């Protein structure tokens, strides 16, 4: 899906995690294999934060899918990316240590601050 690819590209680029860019994904036959290979491609100190980011990405993309299918409402990739950024900073502020290790404390709140 072009929208989803745009979201993944934007978040991966802004976070400085090239392994999350779709062009850099390992070729696998299952989501489980993709998850394992992607996580193991990270430095050990980043793995916890990246796992949290992946869960946030999946969740926001899933919510957008449901909004499109069941309510007929479509958000732009930028709007979805901003929602993801807001969630990342919220999780960070609430003490998600893995995310804290990935992002400096700069008072974030938008993806442009990443």
Secondary structure, DSSP 8 states (H G I E B T S, - for coil): -HHHHHHHHHHHHHHT-GGGSGGG----SSHHHHHHHHHHTS-GGGHHHHHHHHHHHHHHHHHHHHIIIII-----HHHHHHHHHHHHHHHHHTT-HHHHHHS--S---SGGG-
